[in-house]
């Protein structure tokens, strides 16, 4: 190969590479314009540039939209309000470096189910609302033929260290910052009341329902602990927002 032909080849490859870059830039720009346009034909629940709608169908971009809402308190509260969730704003609670509630509010109702008034943070309320609407209610209709009227709980905020089967752990519990909530059971629209302590191990549709919603909580919380984890969780689901990713 001569020097001249070598230079031509290099120039050809450089021009081809530049053309590819320009093409990708134009395609990306066109895609961004399409997605960001107010009248974009793409449904909002498929559009990563749109804010989360709690009651929209779950798609491949839902988790991305959820993470944006979790990172922005104003958007978190707006998402809850739009879905009809009752989460009244409260001043942040500052106790010390280990305990307190940022994004604080009182949660009393999710999309369809009541919750006994509980102080928690907006991120926990949003995760719980996603679980109630997309997991709990469909499972109740599918397996029990009814809706869930209320969720029963043991609370969210508790300034304490972690508890283990061996005793108290040196680390601080996620409850110390209201990043988790403990659910003990549900009240159904047909009058039945289900609890993890009594119904988890009893064969039948009630137990199947509790197992399904426990597993389904893993889609919306990073840490989910229940009766299969240890005896300390025999009577409740520990639903925790941040964490290393563990479901049992």
C-alpha positions in Angstrom: 0.0 0.0 0.0 1.4 3.4 -1.0 1.5 6.4 1.4 -1.1 8.2 -0.8 -3.5 5.2 -0.6 -2.9 4.9 3.1 -3.8 8.5 3.7 -6.9 8.1 1.6 -8.0 5.1 3.6 -7.4 7.0 6.9 -9.4 10.0 5.5 -12.2 7.7 4.4 -12.4 6.0 7.8 -12.3 9.4 9.6 -15.1 10.7 7.3 -17.2 7.5 7.9 -16.7 7.8 11.7 -17.7 11.5 11.6 -20.8 10.7 9.5 -21.8 8.1 12.1 -21.4 10.5 14.9 -23.4 13.2 13.1 -26.1 10.6 12.3 -26.4 9.5 15.9 -26.5 13.1 17.1 -29.3 13.9 14.7 -31.3 10.8 15.7 -30.7 11.5 19.4 -31.8 15.1 18.9 -34.9 14.1 17.0 -35.7 11.5 19.6 -35.4 14.1 22.4 -37.6 16.6 20.6 -40.2 13.8 20.0 -40.1 12.8 23.7 -40.1 16.3 25.1 -42.8 17.8 22.9 -46.0 18.5 24.8 -48.0 16.6 22.2 -45.6 13.6 21.9 -47.4 10.6 20.6 -45.6 8.4 23.1 -47.8 7.7 26.2 -46.4 9.4 29.4 -45.9 6.0 31.1 -43.5 5.0 28.3 -41.8 8.4 28.2 -38.7 8.7 30.4 -38.9 12.5 30.3 -42.4 12.6 31.8 -43.1 12.6 35.6 -44.4 9.5 37.3 -48.1 8.9 37.4 -48.8 6.6 40.2 -51.8 4.9 38.7 -50.4 4.5 35.2 -49.6 1.0 33.9 -46.1 -0.2 34.9 -43.6 -0.2 32.0 -39.9 -0.4 31.4 -39.5 3.3 32.4 -41.6 3.2 35.5 -38.7 2.5 37.8 -36.7 5.4 36.2 -39.7 7.8 36.7 -40.1 6.5 40.3 -36.4 7.1 41.2 -36.7 10.7 39.9 -39.8 11.3 42.1 -38.0 9.7 45.1 -35.1 12.1 44.6 -37.3 15.2 44.5 -39.6 15.9 47.5 -41.8 18.4 45.6 -42.3 15.8 42.8 -42.9 13.1 45.3 -45.7 15.0 47.0 -47.2 16.1 43.7 -47.3 12.5 42.6 -49.1 11.4 45.7 -51.6 14.2 45.5 -52.4 13.6 41.9 -53.3 10.0 42.8 -55.5 11.0 45.6 -53.2 9.8 48.4 -53.8 11.6 51.7 -50.3 12.7 52.9 -50.5 15.9 54.9 -47.3 17.9 55.0 -45.5 18.4 58.4 -42.4 20.1 59.4 -39.3 18.0 59.1 -38.3 16.3 62.4 -34.7 16.7 63.4 -33.6 14.8 66.5 -29.9 14.2 65.9 -27.6 12.8 63.2 -29.2 9.3 63.5 -32.9 10.1 64.0 -35.4 12.3 62.3 -37.8 12.5 59.3 -37.1 14.6 56.2 -40.0 15.0 53.7 -42.3 14.4 56.7 -46.0 14.0 56.6 -48.9 12.1 58.0 -50.2 9.3 55.7 -53.8 8.3 56.2 -55.0 7.0 52.9 -53.4 5.4 49.8 -55.0 5.2 46.4 -57.8 2.9 47.5 -57.0 1.7 51.0 -57.0 3.5 54.3 -53.9 3.6 56.6 -54.2 4.4 60.3 -52.6 7.8 60.5 -48.8 7.3 60.5 -45.9 9.8 60.4 -43.5 8.9 57.7 -41.4 10.4 54.9 -42.7 11.1 51.4 -40.5 8.4 49.8 -41.8 5.7 52.1 -45.4 6.8 51.4 -44.8 6.8 47.6 -43.3 3.3 47.6 -46.2 2.1 49.8 -48.7 3.6 47.4 -47.1 2.0 44.4 -47.2 -1.4 46.2 -50.9 -1.0 47.3 -52.1 0.0 43.9 -50.0 -2.3 41.7 -49.7 -5.4 43.9 -52.0 -5.5 46.9 -55.3 -4.5 45.2 -54.8 -6.7 42.1 -53.9 -9.7 44.3 -56.9 -9.2 46.5 -59.2 -9.1 43.5 -57.5 -12.1 41.8 -57.2 -14.4 44.8 -60.0 -13.2 47.2 -62.5 -11.6 44.9 -62.6 -8.4 46.8 -60.6 -5.2 47.5 -58.4 -4.2 50.4 -60.2 -1.6 52.5 -57.3 -0.8 54.9 -53.7 -1.7 55.6 -52.7 -2.4 59.2 -49.3 -1.4 60.4 -47.0 -1.1 63.4 -45.7 2.3 62.4 -42.8 3.8 60.4 -40.7 6.2 62.6 -39.0 4.9 65.6 -35.6 6.3 66.8 -33.9 3.0 67.7 -31.1 0.7 66.6 -31.6 -2.4 64.6 -33.0 -5.5 66.3 -31.8 -9.0 65.4 -32.6 -12.5 66.6 -29.5 -12.2 68.8 -30.5 -8.9 70.3 -29.9 -5.2 69.5 -27.5 -4.4 66.7 -25.0 -1.6 66.8 -26.3 -0.1 63.6 -29.3 2.3 63.4 -32.6 1.0 62.1 -34.1 2.4 58.9 -37.1 3.2 61.2 -34.9 5.9 62.8 -35.4 8.0 59.7 -38.8 6.7 58.7 -37.3 4.9 55.6 -39.4 1.8 56.4 -42.9 0.8 57.6 -44.1 -2.4 59.1 -47.4 -3.9 57.8 -49.2 -6.5 59.9 -52.2 -7.3 57.7 -55.2 -6.0 55.8 -58.9 -5.4 56.2 -61.0 -6.5 53.3 -64.0 -4.8 51.8 -66.1 -8.0 52.5 -65.4 -7.7 56.2 -62.6 -10.2 56.6 -59.4 -9.3 58.4 -56.1 -11.0 57.5 -53.0 -11.0 59.6 -49.5 -12.4 58.9 -49.4 -13.9 62.4 -52.6 -16.0 61.9 -52.9 -16.5 58.2 -49.4 -16.7 56.7 -49.1 -20.5 57.3 -52.7 -21.5 57.0 -53.4 -23.2 53.6 -55.8 -21.4 51.4 -56.4 -18.3 49.4 -55.7 -16.0 52.3 -52.2 -17.3 52.7 -51.6 -17.2 49.0 -52.6 -13.6 49.0 -50.2 -12.7 51.8 -47.4 -14.5 50.1 -48.0 -12.8 46.8 -48.1 -9.3 48.2 -45.0 -10.0 50.3 -43.1 -11.1 47.2 -44.6 -8.2 45.2 -43.3 -5.7 47.7 -39.8 -6.5 46.4 -40.7 -4.6 43.2 -41.1 -1.3 45.1 -38.9 -1.6 48.2 -35.2 -2.4 48.4 -35.5 -4.6 51.5 -38.5 -6.7 52.4 -38.5 -9.0 55.5 -41.4 -11.2 56.5 -42.2 -14.4 58.4 -39.8 -16.4 56.2 -36.9 -14.3 57.5 -36.9 -14.8 61.2 -39.2 -15.0 64.3 -39.0 -11.2 64.8 -40.9 -10.8 61.6 -43.5 -13.5 62.2 -46.2 -10.9 62.5 -45.3 -8.2 59.9 -43.6 -7.2 56.6 -40.7 -4.9 57.1 -40.8 -2.7 54.0 -37.7 -0.6 53.6 -36.8 1.9 50.9 -33.0 2.2 50.9 -30.8 -0.8 51.3 -28.7 -3.5 49.7 -31.5 -5.3 48.0 -32.9 -8.3 50.0 -36.2 -10.0 49.8 -37.3 -12.7 52.1 
